[in-house]
Amino acid sequence: MRIGILTGGGDVPGLNPAIKAFVKGVGEAGHSVVGLRRGWGAFVKIDPYDAASVANHTLELDWLAVRTIDRTGGTILHSSRTNPGRVSGQAFPAFLARPESEPPYDLTDHAVRVVEALGLDALVAIGGDDTLSYALRMHEEGVPVVAIPKTMDNDVPGTEYCIGFSTAVTRSVGFVTNLRTAVGSHERVAVVELFGRYSGATALLTGYLASADRTLIAEVPFDIERLVDMVMADRSANPSRYAVVVVSEGASLLGGDRVESGEADAYGHRKLGGIGEITGDFIKRMTGVGIMNQKVAYLMRSGPPDIVDLMVGFNYGTMAAELLLSEVSGRMVALQGGVYTTEHLSVLAQGARTVDVDSFYDVENYRPDVRALDGKPMFLY
């Protein structure tokens, strides 16, 4: 077999270990792997009749090419948020005849032709809910596909764990802990905004593990006046006269909208972020107390993977190889109940997961509420 592998969406630590394990698994069985550069973007930009175009968007992968890549974060295949099913007029490739209809354009037929032209017998797609939703589309078009879930948001349906989540929370807990020396020295309130899109999972676990005073998640709009009263009480009760608030980038004020900016991407999402600064400004204006606003942002997913993402990355890559070596496709590798398993790709049609608020969050006090843990998932999500 000749198998294509791609990484789409935001980069996370653990992608390279998954690539390495997959290449090793199928390579030892005598099969070849080609990396598709820049996610699904390769299937839009490749002109099958242009050797230079093919070379620019592919990378032959063998053991020597992947031997050391697990030691670093990110992805050697690069990434993009391209959706071949929704291509804008600006991104439409010049070598194709443009339809008379208005954009966005569905270039799935071209994507399938690229698979055929490259001689690919199957695809492995590594990505979050958006990237894998298009993997489902390719499966429905008859392309053998295996999916590997990755996203620091940990919101892909059908699995309790996505590559990148543990490292993102580990980094965030460390940053909040370190920030305490500065905010305590100046007797201020720290407002730490975290990536997570429409899921509050990264904020929930960071707030819980870093013992933040208040944690605002995407699933529960908050009353700013009640929050201010709570934070001032937290600060007064602290001998060092400071308080810490963790905020999910998808959080919103009660009765307000999420803070978004820019144009929608190929999957219909605008850029999130800014709620932390708005919250901090409210607190300062209402109390006069100094604020330390801190966006952890891309630092959450930078650098090498922690031990969990290294292990899960290796194991997911190995599982994907085993599926295709067994001539099985249309599946997503997963963790359920702490056990490695697989799910049919149709599970991706359920849409992104969100925090189980009733089980793990105190909506009155804006805090994680973690108790009665017997039988609950390892990552509370």
Secondary structure by P-SEA (a helix, b strand, c coil): cbbbbbcccccccaaaaaaaaaaaaaaaabbbbbbbccccccccccccccaaaaaacbbbbcccccccccccccccccccccccccccccccccccccccccccccaaaaaaaaaaaacccbbbbbccaaaaaaaaaaaaaccbbbbbbbcccccccccccccaaaaaaaaaaaaaaaaaaaaaaacbbbbbbbbbcccaaaaaaaaaaacccccccccccccaaaaaaaaaaaaaaccccbbbbbbbccccccccccccccccccccccccccaaaaaaaaaaaaccccccccccccccccccccaaaaaaaaaaaaaaaaaaaaccccbbbbccccccccccccccccccccccccccccccccccccccccccccccc
